[in-house]
């Protein structure tokens, strides 16, 4: 077996390892004196790196002609850890520390933070459907990396978020994952997606420059960018249907 054929699976496994390490920092397992904001940033950074691994593992597999059923399964396992379990733990931790990160506080022993783990079963179903489904150019349902990146960057969004809003977001994103809505792929080699990508890029540039002008935390760009991606998909689908 050529060593180059192992590279895609190594990238996929690295994705999962980043997810595990992210959970370690979220739970402050290494050092309880570590500032929460720093722990969350490192956790987010690890998931961002996991997204990069997830983007390139399939590309490298096709380039080296080393795609396999094992690689497909590994990809789903890693995605589940990095883009579902890790974000769920982060949202749980955020709600447990509501006095620091939320607009309201919870009573001790409240079960509300456990709503965070709703993301996991929906992600499991979405990934299982992906593995057993027909290969598509675009995505059926919101891809898990988008969900993971959104919730991992949510604590850096400089607005007060209530528990109600956070739970609504968790429910919406959970159902979007298992929906039959077709979401555009960001692969630049897909001709039919050029219009979508151009509009998306233009909106991203506007938002990024706007955040610089108002001197906002640039980490909030990631959660905003996912909201733009989701909204633009839904708007274009509605517009296309009306046109037909």
C-alpha positions, -999 to 999 in steps of 0.1 A, spaced: 0 0 0 14 34 -10 19 58 18 2 86 -2 -31 65 -1 -31 68 37 -31 106 35 -68 112 31 -77 90 61 -49 107 82 -66 141 74 -100 127 83 -87 113 116 -70 146 123 -104 162 120 -117 140 147 -87 145 170 -92 183 167 -128 177 179 -117 157 209 -91 183 219 -117 210 215 -140 193 240 -110 190 264 -106 228 263 -143 235 266 -145 214 298 -114 230 312 -100 195 318 -64 206 314 -64 236 338 -94 249 357 -77 282 362 -76 288 324 -98 318 314 -130 307 298 -127 331 269 -93 317 261 -106 281 264 -134 289 240 -111 305 215 -87 275 214 -117 252 211 -131 273 182 -96 274 166 -94 236 167 -128 232 151 -118 257 124 -87 235 117 -110 205 117 -131 222 89 -99 226 69 -91 189 73 -126 180 64 -125 202 32 -93 187 20 -96 150 29 -121 143 1 -101 164 -23 -69 146 -16 -87 112 -18 -100 120 -53 -66 134 -63 -47 103 -52 -76 80 -63 -77 65 -28 -114 69 -20 -128 40 1 -158 30 21 -137 31 53 -127 67 45 -164 76 41 -172 61 75 -142 77 92 -153 111 77 -188 108 93 -173 97 127 -149 126 127 -176 151 116 -199 139 144 -172 146 170 -160 179 157 -192 195 143 -218 181 166 -205 167 199 -180 195 205 -205 224 197 -231 207 219 -206 207 248 -198 243 241 -234 254 241 -240 234 273 -210 251 290 -221 285 278 -256 280 293 -240 266 325 -220 298 328 -250 320 318 -240 348 342 -210 354 321 -221 347 285 -259 350 285 -284 379 289 -301 360 317 -292 334 343 -306 300 352 -315 285 385 -292 260 399 -300 225 386 -319 237 356 -323 212 328 -324 238 301 -286 235 291 -293 198 281 -312 211 251 -277 217 237 -273 180 230 -302 180 206 -277 187 179 -262 152 182 -290 129 172 -299 151 143 -263 152 131 -262 114 135 -292 110 113 -279 135 87 -245 118 85 -261 83 83 -284 95 55 -254 110 37 -235 77 39 -264 56 26 -277 81 0 -269 89 -36 -239 111 -43 -249 147 -49 -231 178 -62 -247 199 -35 -259 190 0 -292 176 11 -298 193 44 -274 218 61 -239 203 62 -226 195 97 -194 217 93 -216 247 89 -235 239 121 -203 232 140 -186 265 129 -217 285 137 -221 273 173 -184 273 180 -181 310 170 -214 320 186 -199 331 220 -178 357 201 -209 374 186 -211 406 205 -248 406 213 -268 394 243 -283 361 236 -311 347 258 -316 310 265 -348 310 245 -331 324 214 -302 299 218 -326 269 221 -346 282 191 -313 284 171 -304 248 182 -338 235 171 -337 254 137 -302 242 129 -311 206 140 -340 204 116 -321 221 88 -296 193 90 -322 166 83 -343 187 60 -347 179 22 -335 214 14 -307 215 -11 -278 237 1 -253 249 -24 -218 235 -22 -189 259 -20 -168 239 -44 -156 263 -71 -155 237 -98 -193 234 -98 -205 255 -127 -241 258 -116 -230 273 -82 -210 302 -97 -238 327 -92 -244 316 -56 -206 318 -48 -202 353 -63 -231 366 -43 -219 349 -11 -184 362 -16 -197 398 -21 -218 396 11 -188 382 30 -166 410 19 -192 436 29 -197 421 63 -160 417 70 -153 453 60 -183 464 81 -169 446 112 -135 463 107 -151 497 104 -173 494 135 -143 478 153 -162 446 161 -146 413 172 -137 397 139 -144 362 153 -181 371 151 -176 370 113 -178 332 114 -213 329 130 -226 358 108 -211 341 77 -230 309 84 -262 328 89 -256 345 56 -249 311 39 -282 296 53 -303 327 45 -289 331 9 -296 294 2 -332 297 14 -338 330 -4 -325 317 -37 -345 285 -34 -377 305 -29 -368 329 -57 -361 300 -81 -394 283 -73 -414 314 -79 -395 319 -112 -405 284 -123 
